[in-house]
Amino acid sequence: MNQAVAPRTNRLAALRSALELGSMRHGQRMINSLHPAEIASLIESLPPAKREIVWEFVDPELEGDVLVELNEEVRSELIGGMDADELIAATEGMEVDDLADLIGDLPETLNERVLRSMDAQDRERLSAVLAFEQDSAGGLMNLDAVTVRPDVTLEVVLRYLRMRGELPDRTDKLFVVNRHDQYLGGVDITRLLTEDPDKTVGEVMDSTGEGIAPERPSREVAKLFEDHDLVSAAVVGADGRLLGRITVDDVVDVIREEADHSVMRLAGLDEDDDMFAGVMRSARRRALWLAINLATAILAANVVGLFQATIEKVVALAVLMPIVASMGGIAGSQTLVLIIRGLALGQVEQTNARWLLVRELAVGVLNGLGLALLVGIAAGIWFGQWKVGAIICAALLINLFAAALVGVGVPLTLKRLGIDPAIAGGVVLTTFTDCIGFASLLGLGALFLT
């Protein structure tokens, strides 16, 4: 285990043990020694009754920062149990970008009180962030960027920074703007410290890095940070004015949320679902997904029902049916996951889809030939009929070919229709491979064995 992760895991485990043993005073000290993100992780990992106990122990000065780190469902439950004054106190002193994430979950009447409690400058800054979608560059940005003019010397900038006393967290560069606040480039802190202090900012600044449009989706922002190894980046409006900056810690949150999204959507669940939600609530959420799968299973069963007479005459086909369906499902899932991942990373587009389709069909045929011959020979020996072996060999080839075709085509089609492939892709794929596999095996059986 990573050395940085192990102490955190050990602390949370020790704290859970203290709560189990009823050592409340010791538990309270431990809770308030944790980072807000660790407190949030602890709360999310506890049943609802114990969450209330832990929340009572949290230092009021930390409550706002902890609320921001919680998933939406758990956060809403805790907010519902807090009175107005406690919520107002929790929002005091919060960073504007963090407050923007939290304010949407507060009761509407309380939002007005929060806004009235802020000074005019902070209200304006909050409005600027709230003007953009939460999952956009504008929604991610914070407004604490340090700016300098291109015509001043580095010595003047250094004196200004010393007078300022401190820099915002994760400041790796200063942003260069003209007198109209239009973005021109950036100056790395390292260059600021190592270059000749008599040089001007304009002489040492990097003007190659373009600003990020505030409407740009957060997923694309994360990809940009990954590709260019960025620590921070400027957010620039359509008029060229600097609006704020995005820092790598916000991007890490986006990457984590995208990973949660991908994993949960494959099962038809929401990444914000509470792990410890009540039985009825969890059952309602999963019922639709199970109903969809039931419908597809009934469709596959109907295909099998069309060949009932054939199965009664050739029992061997019933024994071999799961092999054909399983192999098609696994092969198709491999292709499906690759394509969904490629779509998420921006590597798969309509322009290269045909090449990928041909490649996956070739892989399906190559694997199909080897596996189908192996299974066909084994089935022929098992049942003492070479025709049975030949039929399952052909059915596997057909189903693996179809699995590759569906694995590529389904996610691309769903994406074009505006449907998340991670939600519906698996269901559609399983339906196709089951139906095609059963129809191939039983159809060939009906044709050559009866």
Buried (B, 14 or more C-beta within 10 A) or exposed (E): EEEEEEEBEEBBEEBBEBBEEEBEEBBBEBBEEBBBBBBBBBBBEBEEEBBBEBBEBBEEEBBBBBBBBBBBBBBBBBBEEBEEEEBBBBBEEBBBBBBBBBBEBBEEEBBEBBEEEBEEEBBEBBEBBBEBBEBBBBBBBBBBBBBBBBEBBBEBBEEEBEEEEEEBEBBBBBBBBBEEBBBBBBBBBEBBEEBEEEEBBBEBBEEEBEBBBBEBBBBBBBBBBEEEEBBBBBBBBEEBBBBBBBBBEBBEBBBEBBEBBBEBBBEBBBBBBBEBBEEEEBEEBBEEBEEBBEEBEEEBEEBBEEBEEBBEEBEBBBBBBEBBBBBBBEBBBBBBBBBBBBBBEEEBEEEEBEEBBEBBBEBBBEBBBEBBBEBBBEBBEBBEBEBBBBBBBBBBBBBBBBBBBBBBBBBBBBBEEEBBBBBBBBBBBBBBBBBBBBBBBBBBBBEEBE
